[in-house]
Amino acid sequence: MGLREATMRNLHTRPPSDSVK
């Protein structure tokens, strides 16, 4: 489904602290 792509995109658009959620 592209979960890795979403995570990488979030890391670039949002802080890592939000991605850890």
C-alpha positions, 0 to 999 in steps of 0.5 A, spaced: 500 500 500 506 504 500 506 505 508 514 506 507 512 512 502 507 515 507 512 514 512 518 517 508 513 523 506 511 525 513 518 525 515 520 530 510 513 534 511 512 533 518 517 532 524 520 525 526 516 526 533 509 526 529 511 520 525 513 516 532 505 517 533 
